[in-house]
Amino acid sequence: MNPGFLLALEGIDGSGKSTAAEGIVRALREDGHDVVATCEPTDGPWGRRIREMARTGETVAPEEELRWFLEDRREHVAQVIQPALDAGQVVLTDRYFLSTVAYQGGRGLDWRALLAEAEAEFPLPDLALIFEVGVEKGLARAAGRGGTAEPSFEEKGFLERVATVYAAIVRPWLARVDGNRAPEAVLAAALGRIRPAISVPSERI
């Protein structure tokens, strides 16, 4: 049992989770929580490899892509997440192992097996929020936010498969947020889920 609180934000590209993350971190800090904000892929060597793949549209076998994500997460947990939890901090991670379950499941791997393996290896979230949005709306948002496109992931048919996996996951520590609304409404809904959960200690396996 760790004294900290692990909060994971999940969803397809353009779901609004990254926008909400900024407001969540600000609100929780105003509430008096010591918050560590982080994300996956990380800025470590494996994370940089993943981001380069996403940027270039490089074709990688699903099993190899999975290995990159797992290696990145192992470093992330060891270097950032677990130390912060041990110190009693709130850790907000923009993407965590449910992203691997959904995205690599969308590549054709067995998502149920991926979920079981992730739960056996990595700290469970105290709360994971899946921001749900229509695929076409998500892609339009992703295209409109500027920056570098990610052809490896931002493709309609693929994201539809990813969304199907996300929709099928059921866990007691998982809640869903309607990401189709305006950013302020999405943030309010997310905080409505987070604040009650964060005030009650939970047992992490």
C-alpha positions as CSV (number, residue, x, y, z in Angstrom):
1,M,0.0,0.0,0.0
2,N,1.5,3.3,-1.1
3,P,0.6,6.6,0.6
4,G,0.3,8.4,-2.8
5,F,-2.5,8.5,-5.4
6,L,-2.1,7.4,-9.0
7,L,-4.4,9.1,-11.5
8,A,-4.2,8.1,-15.2
9,L,-5.9,9.9,-18.0
10,E,-6.8,7.9,-21.1
11,G,-8.6,8.2,-24.4
12,I,-8.1,8.3,-28.1
13,D,-6.2,11.0,-29.9
14,G,-8.2,14.3,-29.6
15,S,-10.3,13.1,-26.7
16,G,-9.5,16.2,-24.6
17,K,-7.5,14.5,-21.9
18,S,-4.3,16.5,-22.3
19,T,-6.2,19.7,-22.2
20,A,-8.1,18.6,-19.1
21,A,-4.8,17.5,-17.5
22,E,-3.6,21.1,-17.2
23,G,-6.7,22.2,-15.4
24,I,-6.8,19.1,-13.2
25,V,-3.2,19.7,-12.1
26,R,-3.9,23.3,-11.3
27,A,-7.1,22.5,-9.4
28,L,-5.5,19.8,-7.3
29,R,-2.6,22.0,-6.4
30,E,-5.1,24.7,-5.4
31,D,-6.8,22.0,-3.2
32,G,-3.4,21.6,-1.5
33,H,-2.2,18.4,-3.1
34,D,1.4,17.8,-4.0
35,V,1.0,16.8,-7.7
36,V,3.6,15.3,-10.0
37,A,2.5,15.7,-13.7
38,T,3.9,13.2,-16.1
39,C,3.1,11.5,-19.4
40,E,3.7,8.5,-21.7
41,P,5.5,8.1,-23.9
42,T,8.2,9.7,-21.8
43,D,11.1,11.8,-22.8
44,G,13.5,8.9,-22.1
45,P,15.3,6.9,-24.8
46,W,12.4,4.5,-25.4
47,G,9.8,7.3,-25.4
48,R,11.8,9.3,-27.9
49,R,11.9,6.2,-30.2
50,I,8.1,5.9,-29.9
51,R,7.6,9.5,-30.7
52,E,9.9,9.3,-33.7
53,M,7.9,6.3,-35.0
54,A,4.7,8.2,-34.5
55,R,6.0,11.2,-36.3
56,T,7.4,9.4,-39.3
57,G,4.8,6.7,-39.7
58,E,7.5,4.1,-39.4
59,T,6.1,0.5,-39.7
60,V,7.0,-1.7,-36.7
61,A,5.6,-5.1,-35.9
62,P,3.0,-4.9,-33.2
63,E,5.1,-7.1,-30.9
64,E,8.1,-4.8,-31.3
65,E,6.0,-1.7,-30.8
66,L,4.6,-3.3,-27.6
67,R,8.1,-3.9,-26.4
68,W,9.1,-0.3,-26.8
69,F,6.1,0.9,-24.8
70,L,6.7,-1.6,-22.0
71,E,10.4,-0.7,-21.7
72,D,9.4,3.0,-21.6
73,R,6.8,2.3,-18.9
74,R,9.2,0.2,-16.8
75,E,11.6,3.2,-16.7
76,H,8.8,5.6,-16.1
77,V,7.5,3.6,-13.1
78,A,10.9,3.1,-11.6
79,Q,12.2,6.6,-12.1
80,V,9.1,8.8,-11.6
81,I,5.8,7.1,-10.6
82,Q,6.9,4.7,-7.8
83,P,9.2,7.2,-6.0
84,A,6.4,9.9,-6.1
85,L,3.8,7.4,-4.8
86,D,6.2,6.4,-2.0
87,A,6.7,10.0,-1.1
88,G,2.9,10.4,-0.7
89,Q,2.4,12.6,-3.8
90,V,-0.4,12.6,-6.3
91,V,0.8,11.4,-9.7
92,L,-1.1,12.4,-12.7
93,T,0.0,10.6,-15.9
94,D,-1.3,11.5,-19.3
95,R,-1.6,8.0,-20.6
96,Y,-0.6,4.8,-18.8
97,F,-1.0,1.1,-19.4
98,L,-4.6,1.3,-20.6
99,S,-3.2,3.1,-23.6
100,T,-1.1,0.1,-24.4
101,V,-4.0,-2.2,-23.9
102,A,-6.2,-0.2,-26.3
103,Y,-3.7,0.9,-28.9
104,Q,-1.8,-2.4,-29.2
105,G,-5.2,-4.2,-29.0
106,G,-6.1,-2.0,-32.0
107,R,-3.0,-3.4,-33.7
108,G,-4.4,-6.9,-33.3
109,L,-2.8,-8.1,-30.1
110,D,-4.9,-9.8,-27.4
111,W,-6.0,-6.8,-25.3
112,R,-7.3,-8.9,-22.4
113,A,-3.9,-10.6,-22.1
114,L,-2.2,-7.2,-22.3
115,L,-4.4,-5.9,-19.5
116,A,-3.8,-8.9,-17.2
117,E,0.0,-8.7,-17.8
118,A,0.0,-4.9,-17.1
119,E,-2.0,-5.3,-13.9
120,A,0.5,-8.0,-12.7
121,E,3.5,-5.8,-13.4
122,F,2.7,-2.2,-12.9
123,P,1.1,-0.2,-10.0
124,L,-2.6,0.0,-10.5
125,P,-4.2,3.4,-10.8
126,D,-6.3,4.6,-7.9
127,L,-8.4,6.1,-10.6
128,A,-8.2,6.0,-14.4
129,L,-10.4,8.3,-16.4
130,I,-11.2,7.4,-20.0
131,F,-12.2,10.5,-22.0
132,E,-14.7,9.4,-24.6
133,V,-15.2,11.2,-27.9
134,G,-16.3,10.2,-31.4
135,V,-13.4,9.2,-33.6
136,E,-14.1,11.8,-36.3
137,K,-14.3,14.6,-33.7
138,G,-11.1,13.4,-32.1
139,L,-9.3,13.4,-35.4
140,A,-10.6,16.9,-36.2
141,R,-9.3,18.1,-32.9
142,A,-5.9,16.4,-33.4
143,A,-5.6,18.0,-36.8
144,G,-6.6,21.4,-35.5
145,R,-4.2,21.5,-32.5
146,G,-1.2,22.1,-34.7
147,G,2.2,20.5,-34.1
148,T,3.4,17.3,-35.6
149,A,0.9,14.8,-37.0
150,E,1.2,11.2,-35.9
151,P,0.3,9.0,-38.9
152,S,1.2,5.8,-37.0
153,F,-1.8,6.5,-34.7
154,E,-4.1,9.2,-36.1
155,E,-6.0,7.0,-38.6
156,K,-9.8,6.6,-38.5
157,G,-10.0,2.8,-38.9
158,F,-7.3,2.2,-36.3
159,L,-8.7,4.6,-33.8
160,E,-12.2,3.0,-34.2
161,R,-10.6,-0.3,-33.1
162,V,-8.8,1.5,-30.2
163,A,-12.1,3.1,-29.1
164,T,-13.8,-0.3,-29.2
165,V,-11.2,-1.7,-26.8
166,Y,-11.4,1.2,-24.4
167,A,-15.2,0.8,-24.4
168,A,-14.9,-2.9,-23.4
169,I,-12.6,-2.4,-20.4
170,V,-14.4,-2.7,-17.1
171,R,-12.5,-2.2,-13.8
172,P,-13.5,-0.8,-10.4
173,W,-10.9,1.9,-10.6
174,L,-12.1,3.1,-14.0
175,A,-14.5,5.9,-14.8
176,R,-15.5,7.6,-18.0
177,V,-15.9,11.2,-19.0
178,D,-17.8,12.6,-21.9
179,G,-15.1,14.4,-23.9
180,N,-17.5,15.7,-26.6
181,R,-18.4,18.8,-24.5
182,A,-16.6,22.1,-24.2
183,P,-13.3,22.0,-22.3
184,E,-14.6,23.6,-19.2
185,A,-17.4,21.1,-19.0
186,V,-15.0,18.2,-19.5
187,L,-12.8,19.6,-16.8
188,A,-15.6,20.0,-14.3
189,A,-16.8,16.4,-15.0
190,A,-13.3,15.0,-14.5
191,L,-12.8,16.9,-11.2
192,G,-16.2,15.6,-10.1
193,R,-14.8,12.1,-10.4
194,I,-11.3,12.8,-9.1
195,R,-12.0,14.9,-5.9
196,P,-14.2,12.3,-4.2
197,A,-11.7,9.5,-5.1
198,I,-8.6,11.3,-4.0
199,S,-10.1,12.1,-0.6
200,V,-10.5,8.4,0.3
201,P,-7.4,6.3,0.5
202,S,-7.5,3.1,-1.6
203,E,-5.5,-0.1,-1.4
204,R,-3.2,-0.5,-4.3
205,I,-2.1,-4.1,-5.1
